[in-house]
Amino acid sequence: MSRKFSTKTLALSVFTLASTLLISTAHANGNVSLGAGIAVGKLPYKSYDTKFWPAPVISYENDYFYVRGISAGVFLLKNDHHRLTVNAYYSPLHFKPSDSDDKALNQLNRRRSTMMAGLGYQYTDTWGIIRAELAGDVLGKSDGIIADLAYFYPIHIDKFRITPGIGVQWQSRQFNDYYFGVSSTESTRSGLSKYSADSGVSTYLSLNANYSLTSSWTLYATGRVSFLSSEAKDSPMVDKSYDAVFSTGITYTF
């Protein structure tokens, strides 16, 4: 088992355990959903392996906080239309040199995934959902900032719930340079051109689907394709214009 696989699995498991303990202390009513699945990720780096990892699922929400997968937040405002939160989420973007078949990329430094935290706002109406988020790297991996604006439209068809979405995301210079830049030392060691990435804007498409087997059991599938900013695409580390992640599994609601 590779080190990255073990680290990712441990992080997901620890988060799930912590969330479960948090839920057990809640004093307000809410439904708890637990489940398991598998996730598949394709990162944009040259000759980079497709990644598979287990995806434990937990979902809970009351009037004060929520836990959803690998994100969690506290409500500052919550009503039928408006939600304002302080939130945190795990950002899976990473680069491990040994996971690439490109000899030059094998000589680069590792880039690690991190935890992002900040503010989120969501407005819900009959015509859909608008979500805006601003978050920063709280573990100091990149010290980067991400701003995100997205639109979602839930569709209900009998036992199906399908939610397509479209979004735009701004990444700061620190974020892009950490994950896509090539330093002078790395350039000398690898033969790749030195590259300093600036801030950039990317877009993405998402699709979430749920099918209710019973009142408690639900099958789910979720996917997201992000189209890289020009700053990321111009990196000598990259040979694709996108990254993608897909997960599927089953949940049980208590």
GIMOTA-V330249 format. One record per backbone hydrogen bond with DSSP energy under -0.5 kcal/mol. CO is the residue of the C=O (numbers start at 1). NH is the residue of the N-H. Records with the same first field share a line. If there is no record, write none. Layout:
CO=NH ; NH
This chain:
2=6
3=7
4=8
5=9
6=10
7=11
8=12
9=13
10=14
11=15
12=16
13=17
14=18
15=19
16=20
17=21
18=22
19=23
20=24
21=25
22=25
23=26
31=61
32=254
33=59
34=252
35=57
36=250
37=55
38=248
39=53
40=246
41=51
42=244
44=239 ; 240
45=48
47=101
51=41
53=39
57=35
58=69
59=33
60=67
64=75
65=62
66=73
67=60
68=71
70=90
71=68
72=88
73=66
74=86
77=84
81=124
82=79
83=122
84=76 ; 77
85=87 ; 120
86=74
87=118
88=72
89=116
90=92
91=114
95=97 ; 111
96=99
97=100
99=49
101=103
102=106
104=107
105=108
111=95
114=91
115=138 ; 139
116=89
117=136
118=87
119=134
120=85
121=132
122=83
123=130
125=128
128=125
129=152
130=123
131=150
132=121
133=148
134=119
135=146
136=117 ; 138
144=137
145=172
146=135
147=170
148=133
149=168
150=131
151=166
152=129
153=164
155=157 ; 162
157=160
159=212
160=157
161=210
162=155
163=208
164=153
165=206
166=151
167=204
168=149
169=202
170=147
171=200
172=176
173=177
174=178
175=179
176=180
177=181
182=195
183=187
184=188
185=189
186=190
187=191
195=182 ; 197
200=171
202=169
203=227
204=167
205=225
206=165
207=223
208=163
209=221
210=161
211=213 ; 219
216=253
217=213 ; 214
218=251
219=211
220=249
221=209
222=247
223=207
224=245
225=205
226=228 ; 243
227=203
229=233
230=234
232=235
235=238
237=46
241=228
243=226
244=42
245=224
246=40
247=222
248=38
249=220
250=36
251=218
252=34 ; 254
